[in-house]
């Protein structure tokens, strides 16, 4: 109620609900009668236009708010028309024609035109950042018009770039009625081909009478696309991508990097399809990523396949696949990178103290134990004799009590990992290579025992002509020295050559690695039947051959570690010889 009506009687001549209407009527105000009002209820933000004419005397036209305060007024002279036009928010308002001089009744014509303005304009950009040439599209557009969406005229847009001048741009003029309520509408709008910059978009909805909503604003920017590196373009999984990028900061993915990346694929307790694909992408680009060859090979065995993946520590494992558990990939990591899949044996594994090498590398480091693998140990001794650097480079000390060991498959390097644990008897002494050495002796030289253990593990991969099991017993059935030589060196070899004096002497002088195999029935007492020896030397003056027995120099038996034989003794006791057919460059 208007404040100046307090304590007085209020005369409401009309109650109006303005909704796109025009009402005209003739009325009068008596002398001094200032309490005669028209009540106007606005259901939403509306435009209001008041016109008074036909006055028989001068009067005031006034618009008041719900508190009775005059918010607009116009002094109307007799026989002249005056008007008030304004836009008002939802609420109750009062109109009166007020004759201030109180001389006599005044007649007038009052025309009230009203229109509810559009409301609730909403819009936003589909994203906050765009690239040059990309279309900026609006989303979630909505506008309300109480008079129906047919009354909507346009949504007026203005655009400001980088705080500069506002530019009037094209309007949205087509509206889509939303659902069954024709007061709600949406519209489509887009801005193509904007340049780089920060933008502010302003919008205001108008109806056909010119009434409008308040202005609303939304901001966005157009920027150059972020520089994508190789990892962005090629790696899908965010965790693997970030781990690989961070690990590659020094331009190398080393062994520790590879293990960390593989473990990143264990999130959510499974390896999903994207992660598996990403790991495959990394190993396929190992050269670009600075991945050492041995790391690439081991990474491939974890991610791709290897026959040895079928069994881990005596239990079924299998190759990695989309959906593999975190336990499976961890077991594959442990198998290939940590050497935890030790060959089966009836003996007890204990940590072996000592060093990989002690006082250089020599064929005399070889000492066979409780395995019929003389062919392999003879191969190690022959290589140590001719190329100690090949033995040295055969091992990579990982610095965590594990060693990665290199072999060759068809001339191509292959790798696996062993730890320092070796089989011992109840007293703690080694039982295979390095037999009778105490496991905790710091003077132990471990390269032969570790190479033997690695060969037993390699057997599970199925290509060294043994029984394809990860076991010491798997290499306990004998073999050819030529196989051992090619697996250790990658060189071509000749197998089971017929005994020929000139051929053997020429091969020895040419630097080839030579192993000789005895018959099942030998004549000389010092020679072991069904055994492999290494040719150490030939003395042309005495025409004697010096051979090494892989049982070792101090083998605790009556069979010497080194023997000298005449050609006739070789012919009598040996059946054939194996050798490399080329030399290490």
C-alpha positions in Angstrom: 0.0 0.0 0.0 1.4 3.5 -0.9 2.9 5.2 2.2 0.8 8.4 1.7 -2.4 6.3 2.0 -1.7 5.2 5.6 -4.7 5.9 7.7 -6.8 6.8 4.7 -9.2 4.9 2.5 -7.7 3.5 -0.7 -9.9 3.7 -3.8 -8.8 1.1 -6.4 -10.6 1.9 -9.7 -8.9 -0.9 -11.6 -6.9 -4.1 -11.0 -4.8 -4.9 -14.0 -2.6 -7.9 -14.9 -0.4 -6.7 -17.7 0.3 -9.3 -20.2 0.8 -7.8 -23.6 -2.5 -5.8 -23.3 -3.7 -2.4 -24.1 -6.6 -0.9 -22.0 -8.2 2.5 -22.6 -10.9 4.0 -20.4 -12.3 7.4 -19.4 -12.3 8.4 -15.8 -12.2 11.4 -13.5 -10.7 12.6 -10.2 -12.6 14.7 -7.8 -11.3 17.9 -6.2 -8.6 17.0 -3.8 -9.1 13.3 -4.2 -5.6 11.9 -4.2 -6.5 8.4 -3.0 -7.9 7.1 -6.2 -5.4 4.5 -7.7 -5.1 1.9 -10.4 -3.4 -1.3 -9.2 -1.1 -3.0 -11.7 0.3 -6.6 -11.0 3.3 -7.5 -13.1 3.9 -11.3 -13.3 7.4 -10.7 -14.8 9.7 -8.1 -16.0 7.5 -5.9 -18.2 7.4 -2.8 -20.3 4.7 -0.3 -19.3 3.4 2.6 -21.3 0.9 5.1 -19.8 -0.8 7.9 -21.8 -3.2 10.5 -20.4 -5.1 12.9 -22.6 -8.6 14.5 -22.9 -7.9 16.5 -19.7 -10.5 19.1 -18.7 -7.9 20.7 -16.4 -4.2 20.3 -15.7 -3.2 17.2 -13.7 -0.2 15.0 -12.8 0.2 11.4 -14.1 2.2 9.4 -11.5 3.6 5.8 -11.3 4.4 4.5 -7.7 6.0 1.4 -6.4 4.5 -0.9 -3.8 5.9 1.3 -1.1 4.1 4.3 -2.4 7.1 6.1 -3.7 6.8 7.9 -7.0 9.1 6.4 -9.5 7.9 8.3 -12.6 5.7 11.3 -13.2 4.5 13.6 -15.9 2.6 16.9 -15.7 -0.2 16.9 -18.2 -1.8 20.2 -19.4 -5.4 20.6 -20.4 -6.2 19.2 -23.8 -2.7 17.8 -24.3 -1.4 14.2 -24.1 1.4 13.2 -21.7 3.0 9.8 -21.3 5.2 7.6 -19.1 7.2 4.7 -20.6 9.4 2.4 -18.4 10.4 -1.2 -17.9 9.6 -2.7 -14.5 10.5 -5.9 -12.6 7.9 -8.3 -11.4 5.7 -6.8 -8.6 2.8 -4.6 -7.7 2.6 -0.9 -8.9 0.1 1.9 -8.6 -1.0 4.5 -11.1 -2.9 7.7 -10.3 -4.0 10.9 -12.0 -3.7 13.6 -9.4 -5.4 17.0 -9.5 -3.2 19.2 -7.2 -5.2 22.5 -7.3 -8.4 20.8 -6.1 -10.6 23.3 -7.9 -13.0 20.9 -9.6 -13.4 17.5 -11.0 -11.1 16.6 -13.8 -12.0 14.3 -16.7 -9.3 12.4 -18.6 -8.7 9.4 -20.9 -6.1 6.9 -19.6 -4.4 4.4 -21.9 -2.4 1.6 -20.4 -0.2 -0.6 -22.6 1.7 -3.5 -21.1 4.0 -6.2 -22.3 5.9 -8.9 -20.3 9.5 -8.8 -21.3 11.5 -11.9 -22.1 13.2 -13.5 -19.1 15.7 -16.1 -18.0 18.0 -15.8 -20.9 20.6 -18.6 -20.6 23.5 -19.6 -22.8 27.1 -20.8 -22.7 29.8 -21.8 -25.0 30.3 -25.5 -25.7 33.9 -25.2 -24.3 36.0 -22.5 -22.8 38.9 -22.7 -25.2 39.0 -23.1 -28.9 41.7 -23.3 -31.6 42.0 -21.0 -34.6 39.5 -22.1 -37.3 37.3 -23.9 -34.9 33.6 -22.9 -34.7 32.5 -21.4 -31.3 29.1 -22.9 -30.7 26.6 -22.0 -28.0 25.1 -24.7 -25.8 22.2 -24.9 -23.3 20.5 -21.9 -24.8 17.1 -21.0 -23.3 14.8 -18.0 -23.0 11.4 -17.5 -21.4 8.7 -15.1 -22.7 5.4 -15.1 -20.7 3.6 -13.9 -23.8 4.7 -17.0 -25.7 7.8 -17.6 -27.8 6.0 -16.2 -30.9 6.5 -12.8 -29.2 10.3 -13.2 -29.3 12.1 -11.1 -31.9 15.8 -11.7 -31.5 18.7 -12.3 -29.3 21.1 -9.4 -29.8 24.8 -10.3 -29.6 27.8 -8.1 -29.0 31.5 -9.3 -29.0 34.5 -7.9 -27.3 38.1 -9.1 -28.0 40.9 -8.6 -25.5 39.1 -5.7 -23.7 38.7 -3.7 -26.9 35.6 -2.1 -28.4 32.3 -3.9 -28.4 31.2 -5.1 -31.9 27.6 -5.6 -32.8 27.4 -9.0 -34.4 24.7 -11.1 -36.0 21.5 -11.9 -34.0 19.7 -15.1 -33.3 16.2 -14.8 -34.8 15.0 -18.4 -35.0 13.6 -20.0 -31.9 12.6 -23.6 -31.1 9.7 -24.2 -28.7 10.8 -26.5 -25.9 8.3 -29.2 -25.1 4.6 -28.4 -24.6 5.1 -25.1 -22.9 5.3 -22.5 -25.6 6.8 -19.9 -23.3 10.2 -21.6 -23.4 12.4 -21.6 -26.4 16.0 -22.5 -27.4 18.0 -21.2 -30.3 21.2 -22.1 -32.3 24.1 -19.8 -32.6 27.8 -20.1 -33.6 30.8 -17.9 -34.4 33.2 -19.2 -37.0 36.7 -18.1 -37.9 37.7 -16.2 -34.8 41.3 -15.2 -34.4 43.5 -15.8 -31.4 42.4 -13.8 -28.4 40.3 -13.6 -25.2 36.6 -12.9 -25.9 33.6 -11.7 -24.0 30.2 -12.4 -25.6 27.2 -10.3 -24.5 23.6 -11.2 -25.2 20.1 -9.7 -24.6 16.8 -11.2 -25.7 14.1 -8.8 -27.2 10.5 -9.3 -27.9 8.5 -7.7 -30.7 7.6 -4.7 -28.6 11.2 -3.9 -27.8 11.2 -5.2 -24.2 14.3 -7.1 -23.3 16.1 -9.2 -20.7 19.1 -8.0 -18.8 22.4 -8.5 -20.6 24.3 -11.7 -19.8 27.9 -12.5 -20.6 30.0 -15.5 -21.2 33.8 -15.6 -21.9 36.0 -17.9 -23.9 39.4 -17.8 -25.7 40.9 -18.9 -28.9 44.4 -20.1 -28.6 47.0 -22.0 -30.5 46.8 -25.8 -29.9 49.2 -27.0 -27.2 52.4 -28.4 -28.6 51.9 -32.1 -28.6 54.9 -34.3 -28.1 55.4 -37.9 -29.1 53.7 -39.2 -26.0 50.6 -37.1 -26.6 50.3 -38.4 -30.1 50.9 -42.0 -29.4 50.1 -43.0 -25.8 46.4 -43.2 -24.9 46.4 -43.9 -21.2 47.1 -40.8 -19.1 49.0 -42.6 -16.4 51.3 -44.5 -18.7 51.8 -41.3 -20.9 52.8 -39.2 -17.9 55.1 -41.9 -16.4 56.8 -42.5 -19.8 57.2 -38.8 -20.5 58.7 -38.1 -17.1 61.0 -41.1 -17.3 62.1 -40.1 -20.7 63.3 -36.7 -19.5 66.9 -37.8 -19.9 66.2 -39.3 -23.3 66.6 -42.8 -22.1 64.2 -45.4 -20.8 66.5 -47.7 -18.8 65.7 -50.8 -16.8 64.3 -49.0 -13.8 62.2 -46.8 -16.0 60.8 -49.8 -17.9 59.8 -51.5 -14.6 58.1 -48.3 -13.3 56.1 -47.9 -16.5 55.0 -51.5 -16.5 53.8 -51.1 -12.9 51.9 -48.0 -13.9 49.7 -50.2 -16.0 48.4 -52.0 -12.8 46.0 -49.2 -11.9 42.6 -50.3 -11.0 44.0 -53.8 -10.5 43.8 -54.7 -14.2 45.6 -54.0 -17.4 43.0 -52.7 -19.8 43.1 -52.7 -23.6 44.4 -49.1 -23.9 47.2 -49.8 -21.5 48.2 -53.0 -23.3 48.3 -51.2 -26.6 50.3 -48.4 -25.1 52.9 -50.8 -23.7 53.2 -52.4 -27.1 53.7 -48.9 -28.7 56.5 -48.2 -26.3 58.4 -51.4 -27.0 57.8 -51.0 -30.8 59.5 -47.6 -30.5 62.3 -48.7 -28.2 65.0 -47.2 -30.4 63.4 -43.8 -30.5 62.9 -43.9 -26.7 66.6 -44.7 -26.1 65.7 -48.1 -24.6 68.8 -50.3 -24.3 68.5 -53.5 -26.3 68.4 -55.8 -23.3 65.6 -53.7 -21.7 63.6 -53.8 -25.0 63.9 -57.6 -25.1 62.8 -58.1 -21.5 60.0 -55.5 -21.9 58.8 -57.3 -25.0 58.7 -60.6 -23.1 56.5 -59.0 -20.5 54.2 -57.2 -22.9 54.0 -59.5 -25.9 54.8 -63.2 -25.5 57.3 -65.8 -24.8 56.8 -69.6 -24.4 58.3 -69.3 -21.0 55.5 -67.1 -19.9 53.2 -70.1 -19.5 54.6 -71.1 -16.1 55.9 -69.0 -13.2 57.3 -70.6 -10.1 55.6 -73.9 -11.0 52.1 -72.2 -11.5 50.2 -71.3 -14.6 50.9 -67.7 -15.7 50.4 -66.9 -19.4 51.1 -64.0 -21.7 49.7 -60.6 -20.9 46.3 -59.7 -22.3 43.6 -57.0 -22.0 42.1 -57.7 -18.6 45.2 -59.3 -17.0 45.3 -58.8 -13.3 47.9 -56.7 -11.5 49.3 -59.9 -10.0 49.9 -61.3 -13.5 51.9 -58.4 -14.8 53.8 -58.2 -11.5 54.8 -61.9 -11.9 55.9 -61.2 -15.5 58.0 -58.3 -14.3 59.5 -60.4 -11.6 60.2 -63.3 -14.0 62.0 -61.3 -16.6 63.5 -58.2 -14.8 64.0 -59.5 -11.3 65.1 -63.1 -11.8 62.6 -64.5 -9.3 61.6 -67.5 -11.4 64.5 -69.7 -10.4 65.0 -73.1 -12.1 63.5 -76.0 -10.1 65.9 -78.2 -8.2 65.8 -80.7 -5.3 68.4 -78.5 -3.5 67.9 -75.4 -1.4 68.6 -71.9 -2.8 70.8 -69.7 -0.7 72.2 -66.2 -1.3 75.7 -66.5 -2.9 78.3 -64.0 -1.7 81.3 -63.0 -3.7 81.7 -61.2 -7.0 80.7 -61.8 -10.6 84.4 -61.8 -11.6 87.6 -62.3 -9.4 91.0 -61.5 -10.9 89.9 -61.5 -14.5 88.1 -64.1 -16.6 89.7 -67.5 -17.3 88.7 -70.9 -18.6 90.0 -72.2 -15.3 87.0 -70.5 -13.5 84.9 -73.4 -14.9 84.2 -76.2 -12.5 81.3 -78.6 -13.3 79.1 -79.9 -10.5 76.3 -82.4 -10.2 74.9 -81.9 -13.7 75.6 -83.7 -17.0 76.0 -80.3 -18.8 79.7 -80.6 -19.7 78.8 -79.5 -23.3 77.7 -76.1 -21.9 80.5 -75.6 -19.4 83.0 -76.6 -22.1 81.5 -73.9 -24.3 81.9 -71.3 -21.6 85.5 -72.4 -21.1 86.2 -72.2 -24.8 84.8 -68.7 -25.1 86.7 -67.6 -21.9 89.9 -68.9 -23.5 89.5 -67.1 -26.8 87.4 -64.0 -25.9 87.1 -63.1 -22.3 85.4 -59.9 -23.4 82.5 -61.9 -24.7 82.0 -63.5 -21.3 82.4 -60.1 -19.6 79.7 -58.5 -21.9 77.5 -61.5 -21.4 76.5 -60.1 -17.9 74.8 -56.8 -16.9 75.0 -56.1 -13.2 71.7 -54.4 -12.3 72.9 -53.2 -8.9 70.1 -54.9 -7.0 71.7 -58.4 -6.6 70.4 -59.4 -10.1 72.2 -59.9 -13.3 70.8 -59.8 -16.9 72.4 -62.5 -19.0 72.8 -62.4 -22.8 72.4 -65.4 -25.1 72.0 -65.6 -28.9 69.1 -67.1 -30.8 70.0 -67.4 -34.5 72.6 -64.7 -34.1 70.2 -62.3 -32.4 70.8 -61.3 -28.8 68.2 -62.6 -26.2 68.2 -61.8 -22.5 66.9 -63.0 -19.2 67.6 -62.1 -15.6 68.9 -64.2 -12.6 69.4 -63.3 -9.0 72.3 -64.3 -6.7 70.5 -67.3 -5.1 72.1 -70.6 -6.0 71.3 -74.3 -5.1 73.2 -75.6 -2.1 73.4 -78.8 -0.1 72.4 -79.1 3.5 75.8 -77.8 4.6 75.5 -74.7 2.4 77.9 -75.6 -0.4 77.1 -75.1 -4.0 76.2 -78.3 -5.8 76.3 -77.3 -9.5 78.9 -75.1 -11.2 81.4 -73.9 -8.6 80.7 -77.2 -6.7 82.0 -77.3 -3.1 82.3 -73.6 -2.8 80.5 -72.3 0.4 77.7 -70.0 -0.5 78.6 -67.3 1.9 82.3 -67.1 0.9 83.1 -63.5 -0.2 85.9 -64.9 -2.5 83.4 -66.7 -4.7 83.6 -66.0 -8.4 80.0 -66.4 -9.6 79.9 -65.9 -13.4 80.0 -69.6 -14.3 77.3 -70.6 -11.8 75.1 -67.7 -12.9 75.6 -68.5 -16.6 74.6 -72.1 -15.9 71.5 -71.0 -13.9 70.5 -68.6 -16.7 70.9 -71.4 -19.3 68.6 -73.6 -17.2 66.0 -70.7 -17.2 66.5 -70.1 -20.9 65.6 -73.8 -21.6 61.9 -72.9 -20.8 61.8 -70.6 -23.9 62.1 -73.8 -26.0 65.0 -73.2 -28.4 68.2 -74.6 -26.9 67.5 -78.2 -27.9 66.8 -79.4 -24.3 63.5 -80.4 -22.7 62.0 -76.9 -22.5 61.6 -76.7 -18.7 62.8 -74.1 -16.3 64.9 -76.6 -14.3 68.5 -77.7 -13.7 67.4 -81.2 -14.7 66.3 -79.8 -18.0 70.0 -79.3 -19.1 71.1 -82.5 -17.5 70.9 -84.7 -20.6 74.0 -83.7 -22.5 74.3 -81.8 -25.7 76.6 -80.4 -28.4 79.4 -78.0 -27.6 78.5 -76.3 -30.9 75.1 -75.4 -29.5 76.6 -73.9 -26.4 79.1 -71.9 -28.5 76.5 -70.4 -30.8 74.2 -69.6 -27.9 77.0 -67.9 -25.9 78.6 -66.1 -28.9 76.1 -65.8 -31.7 78.7 -67.2 -34.1 78.1 -69.9 -36.6 79.4 -73.3 -35.7 80.1 -76.7 -37.2 78.7 -79.8 -35.5 80.2 -83.3 -35.0 83.1 -82.9 -37.4 85.0 -86.0 -38.3 88.4 -86.2 -36.7 91.1 -84.9 -39.0 94.5 -83.8 -37.8 95.0 -80.9 -40.3 91.5 -79.6 -39.9 91.7 -79.4 -36.2 95.2 -77.8 -36.2 94.2 -75.3 -38.8 91.0 -74.4 -37.0 93.0 -73.9 -33.8 95.6 -71.6 -35.4 92.8 -69.6 -37.0 91.5 -68.7 -33.6 88.4 -70.8 -33.6 86.8 -72.1 -30.4 87.0 -75.9 -30.3 85.4 -78.6 -28.2 86.1 -82.4 -28.6 83.7 -85.1 -27.4 84.8 -88.5 -26.2 83.5 -91.9 -27.0 81.3 -94.0 -24.7 84.2 -96.4 -24.3 87.6 -94.7 -23.8 91.0 -96.4 -23.6 93.1 -93.9 -21.6 92.4 -93.9 -17.8 92.8 -90.1 -17.5 90.0 -89.5 -20.1 86.3 -89.4 -19.1 83.9 -91.2 -21.4 80.9 -89.3 -23.0 82.5 -86.0 -22.0 83.3 -82.7 -23.7 86.8 -81.2 -23.6 88.2 -77.8 -24.7 91.2 -77.6 -27.0 93.6 -75.2 -25.2 96.8 -75.6 -27.2 98.7 -77.5 -29.9 102.5 -77.9 -29.6 103.8 -78.3 -33.1 107.2 -79.4 -31.8 105.9 -82.3 -29.7 102.7 -82.6 -31.8 100.7 -82.8 -28.6 97.3 -81.3 -27.9 96.4 -79.7 -24.5 92.8 -80.2 -23.5 90.8 -78.8 -20.6 88.3 -80.9 -18.6 85.3 -78.8 -17.5 85.3 -80.7 -14.2 87.9 -78.1 -13.3 91.5 -77.9 -12.3 91.0 -79.0 -8.7 88.0 -81.3 -9.1 88.8 -83.7 -6.3 88.9 -86.7 -8.6 91.5 -88.8 -10.3 90.6 -87.2 -13.7 92.9 -84.3 -14.3 91.6 -80.8 -15.3 94.2 -80.5 -18.0 95.6 -83.3 -20.1 98.2 -83.5 -23.0 97.4 -86.0 -25.7 99.1 -87.2 -28.9 97.0 -87.3 -32.0 96.8 -91.1 -31.8 95.2 -90.8 -28.3 92.6 -88.3 -29.7 91.8 -90.7 -32.5 91.4 -93.6 -30.0 89.3 -91.8 -27.4 87.4 -89.1 -29.2 84.5 -89.4 -31.7 84.1 -85.8 -33.2 84.8 -82.2 -32.6 82.7 -79.0 -32.7 83.9 -75.5 -33.5 83.0 -72.0 -34.4 83.4 -71.4 -38.1 84.2 -67.7 -37.7 85.9 -65.6 -35.1 84.6 -62.8 -32.9 85.6 -59.5 -34.6 
